[in-house]
Amino acid sequence: MGAGVSRTVDMSEQEQAEIRLEFARLKQEHADFDAAINAMIATGCDPLQVQRMKKKKLALKDRLSALEDRIIPDIIA
């Protein structure tokens, strides 16, 4: 049973690394949306387009939160 636990930990570490990579990618994408939204507001873009971008940014934030929830328990344990 001990070997199985070790193997699971190895897989978990690999999965955690993949999650961290995805988290970093999404965090950058979230920052890009933020910059784009600010530029749209500054140039007087259509409020409906700004609202759509904000919705997409919020969806990214939700995905980031979900990934973060998967990472944090592994760090504490």
N, C-alpha and C positions, 0 to 999 in steps of 0.2 A: 504494500500500500504506500510506503514511503516513496518509492520510485515514481509511482503514478502522480503523487502530489508534486514532486520535483518537476516532472514533465509538464504538468499543468501550470506551474509557476513560470516555466520557460515560455510556454505559449502565451501566458498572460502578459509577460514582459514584452514579447513581440507585439501582441495586440495593443498593449499600452503605448508602445512606441508609434504604432500606426495611428492610434487615436490622437496622440500628441501632434503628429505631423498634420493630420486632418484639421485639428484644432488651430494650429498655427496658420494653415492655409485659409481657413474660414475667418479667422481673426483679421488677416490682411484684407480679405474680401470685404469684411464688415467696415474696415477703415476706408477702403476705396469707395464704398457706397456713401459713407459719411462725407467724404470729400466731394463726391459727385453731387450729393444733395445740397451741400453748401454752395457749390458753384451754380447749380440750377436756381437756387433761391436768389443768389447775388445777381444773376443775369435776368431775373424776372420771368423765369420759365413758367409754363402752365401749372397752376396749383395741383391739378389732377395728376400730372406726371410726377410732381414732387411727392404727392401722397402715395402713388404706386411704388416709388423708389423707397419711401419710408417703410412701406409694408414689407418689401423684399428684405430690407435691412433688419426689420423686426424678426422676420422668419429666420434669418441667419443668426440673430442673437439667440433665438430659441434653440437652434441646432447647436450653437456653442455651449449653451447651458446644459443641454443633454449630454454632450461629450464631456464637459467638465464634471458632471455628476458621475460619469463612468470612470473618470480618472481619479478623483479625490478618494473614494473608498480604497483604491489600491495603494495610494500613498500612505494613508493612515494605517492600514493593516500591515 
